Amino acid sequence: MEIDLNKPVWQMTAGEFVDLMNSTLKANEKFEVKELPKFLTVAELAKLTGYSIASIHQKNCNRKIPGSKKLSGRVLFDTETILEWIESESIHRPTKEEQLRNADIAFDKRMSKRK
């Protein structure tokens, strides 16, 4: 199995993850863990999260991403805060059923306002 180092882990299927773990255990190789800098650029955050750069800018403008700082005209993100945010988002992300239920509720509210 060829490993795509640019693909975020959360985009892997369960089968891809199992194959990756099995190949890692069989090869008994040690992977080099790259240390993250104290602050991430927009491009680094996009690569880490899988969001597009435009989505990062939009979420930051809407204050949906914590830990942003503007230094010398550049937007930077505190790495520790971002990692905590990613962890909390992965735990509290609504399921498809919850998203559909919320969409139905929102639709019903919009329709009731039209009457």
Secondary structure as UniProt FT lines:
FT   TURN            5..6
FT   HELIX           9..11
FT   HELIX           14..27
FT   STRAND          39..40
FT   HELIX           42..49
FT   HELIX           53..61
FT   TURN            62..63
FT   STRAND          68..71
FT   TURN            72..73
FT   STRAND          74..78
FT   HELIX           79..92
FT   HELIX           96..114
//
